[in-house]
Amino acid sequence: MAGDAHARRLRRLTTPRSAAVAGIVFAVLFAASLVLLRSVIPDDPFAHISWTGGGRTRIGAALVLAPMAAIAFLWFIGVMRDALGDYEDRFFASVFFGSGLLFLAMTAVSMAIAGAILTIAQEVATDDLIYFGRSLMLQISNVWGVRMAAVFMISLATILLRTGLMPRWTSMLTYLVAATLIIVVTFSLWVTLIFPAWVGVVSVMVLVARPRGAS
């Protein structure tokens, strides 16, 4: 009897509908972080940067926003996996999950390097050391991180296309945007803003499409 009473008190754990807002939060925070960084750190790793005054403040603000954006992105991944449910394919789900975690890891490393440069720039760092740190940061974030974001988009678009959980045009548009990230980001760092914008759009669609209380 005691076991039956305990079982009646248990409820199936479901993802709250409001969790879909995580993607929107990520889009806003990550885009703001990118804009702050890009407004101070140009594409050219050898360009002069003001490490004092407003430039230092903007970089510091970007480094504060980035970890919160990363946390929101983890929630976004969880929301998408919950939305897929039993329709999730193991192969594409593995690529989707793995590329998302790699994107987060590379973004974290890139931001950590930026923070390290900011810390030592006014004290002991030489120009050569700063140039090396900036080049390493740009290589990690733009050559690897952004392309992992593109793989994340392609894998999720393929899942949505095969399951029919979202309109077909959404997946087609995602393929195009992902190809743009893979190719064009080499020429312009501002193209990176496409990724948080895409995450925000997908999150809005999930939030609107999912009925209240659905798992």
C-alpha positions in Angstrom: 0.0 0.0 0.0 2.8 2.4 0.9 4.5 1.7 -2.5 1.2 2.4 -4.3 0.8 5.7 -2.4 4.4 6.7 -3.3 3.9 5.9 -6.9 0.7 8.1 -7.0 2.8 11.1 -5.7 5.3 10.7 -8.6 4.8 12.7 -11.8 6.4 12.4 -15.2 9.1 15.1 -15.5 8.2 17.3 -18.5 10.0 20.3 -20.0 8.2 23.6 -19.1 6.9 25.5 -22.1 8.7 28.6 -21.0 12.1 26.8 -21.4 11.8 27.5 -25.1 12.6 31.1 -24.2 16.2 30.0 -23.6 17.0 30.2 -27.3 15.7 33.8 -27.4 17.8 34.6 -24.4 20.9 33.1 -26.0 20.2 35.0 -29.2 20.0 38.4 -27.4 23.0 37.8 -25.1 25.3 36.2 -27.6 24.5 38.8 -30.3 25.2 41.6 -27.7 28.5 40.0 -26.7 29.6 39.7 -30.4 28.7 43.3 -31.2 30.6 44.5 -28.2 33.7 42.5 -29.1 33.6 43.2 -32.8 33.2 47.0 -32.2 36.6 46.9 -30.4 38.5 44.0 -31.9 38.7 44.2 -35.7 39.2 41.4 -38.2 42.9 42.2 -38.5 44.8 40.7 -35.6 47.5 43.3 -36.0 45.2 46.3 -35.8 45.6 48.7 -32.9 43.1 48.2 -30.0 42.5 50.6 -27.1 42.8 48.5 -24.0 41.8 51.4 -21.8 38.6 53.5 -21.4 35.6 52.5 -23.5 37.3 49.7 -25.4 38.2 47.9 -22.2 34.7 48.4 -20.8 33.0 46.9 -23.9 35.3 43.9 -23.9 34.7 43.3 -20.2 30.9 43.6 -20.7 31.1 41.0 -23.6 33.0 38.6 -21.3 30.3 38.9 -18.7 27.4 38.2 -21.2 29.1 35.3 -23.0 28.9 32.7 -20.1 25.2 33.5 -19.6 24.6 33.1 -23.3 26.4 29.7 -23.1 24.1 28.5 -20.3 21.0 29.6 -22.3 22.3 27.7 -25.3 22.5 24.5 -23.3 18.9 24.9 -22.3 18.1 25.5 -26.0 19.7 22.2 -26.9 17.6 20.5 -24.2 14.4 22.1 -25.5 15.0 21.0 -29.0 15.7 17.4 -28.0 12.5 17.4 -25.9 10.5 18.8 -28.8 11.8 16.0 -31.0 11.0 13.3 -28.5 10.7 9.8 -30.0 11.3 11.2 -33.5 14.9 11.9 -32.7 17.3 10.0 -34.9 20.4 8.7 -33.2 22.9 9.6 -36.0 21.7 13.1 -36.6 21.0 13.7 -32.9 24.6 12.7 -32.1 25.9 15.2 -34.7 23.5 17.8 -33.4 24.4 17.4 -29.8 28.2 17.0 -30.4 28.5 20.0 -32.7 26.5 22.1 -30.2 28.9 21.2 -27.4 32.0 21.8 -29.5 30.6 25.2 -30.4 30.2 26.1 -26.8 33.6 24.8 -25.9 35.4 26.8 -28.6 33.4 29.9 -27.7 34.4 29.5 -24.1 38.1 29.1 -24.9 38.0 32.0 -27.3 36.4 34.3 -24.6 38.9 33.0 -22.0 41.8 34.1 -24.3 40.2 37.5 -24.8 39.8 37.8 -21.0 43.5 36.8 -20.4 44.7 39.4 -23.0 42.5 42.1 -21.3 44.0 41.2 -17.9 47.6 41.4 -18.9 47.5 44.0 -21.7 48.3 46.9 -19.4 50.8 45.2 -17.3 53.4 42.8 -18.7 52.2 41.8 -22.2 54.3 42.7 -25.2 52.8 43.5 -28.6 53.9 40.1 -29.9 52.1 38.3 -27.1 48.9 40.3 -27.7 49.0 39.6 -31.4 49.5 35.9 -30.8 46.6 35.8 -28.4 44.3 37.7 -30.7 45.2 35.5 -33.7 44.6 32.4 -31.6 41.2 33.7 -30.4 40.1 34.5 -33.9 41.2 31.2 -35.2 39.3 29.3 -32.6 36.1 31.3 -32.8 35.9 31.9 -36.6 37.7 29.0 -38.2 36.4 26.3 -35.9 33.7 27.6 -33.6 31.5 29.2 -36.3 31.8 26.2 -38.5 30.7 23.9 -35.7 27.7 26.2 -35.4 27.0 25.7 -39.1 27.2 21.9 -38.6 24.8 22.3 -35.6 22.4 24.1 -37.9 22.6 21.6 -40.8 22.0 18.6 -38.5 19.0 20.2 -36.8 17.6 21.3 -40.1 17.9 17.8 -41.4 16.1 16.4 -38.3 13.3 19.0 -38.7 13.0 18.2 -42.4 12.8 14.4 -42.0 10.4 14.5 -39.0 8.2 17.3 -40.5 8.1 19.1 -37.1 8.7 22.4 -38.8 7.9 23.9 -42.3 10.1 22.7 -45.1 11.1 26.2 -46.0 12.7 26.5 -42.5 15.1 23.7 -43.2 15.9 24.9 -46.7 16.7 28.4 -45.4 18.8 26.9 -42.6 20.9 25.0 -45.2 21.5 28.3 -47.0 22.4 30.2 -43.8 24.8 27.4 -42.7 26.6 27.5 -46.0 27.0 31.2 -45.7 28.5 30.8 -42.2 31.0 28.2 -43.5 32.1 30.2 -46.5 31.6 33.9 -45.8 32.8 34.1 -42.2 36.4 34.1 -43.4 35.8 37.5 -45.0 33.6 39.2 -42.4 33.3 38.5 -38.7 30.0 40.2 -38.6 28.4 37.3 -40.5 28.6 35.4 -37.2 25.5 37.3 -36.0 23.5 35.1 -38.3 23.8 32.2 -35.9 22.2 33.8 -32.8 19.5 35.3 -35.1 18.7 31.8 -36.4 18.5 30.3 -32.9 16.1 33.1 -31.9 13.8 32.4 -34.9 13.7 28.7 -34.3 13.0 29.3 -30.6 10.1 31.5 -31.4 8.7 28.9 -33.8 9.0 26.2 -31.1 7.4 28.5 -28.5 4.5 29.3 -30.7 4.0 25.8 -32.2 4.1 23.9 -28.9 0.7 23.9 -27.0 0.8 24.8 -23.4 1.5 21.8 -21.2 2.8 19.6 -24.0 6.0 17.6 -23.5 
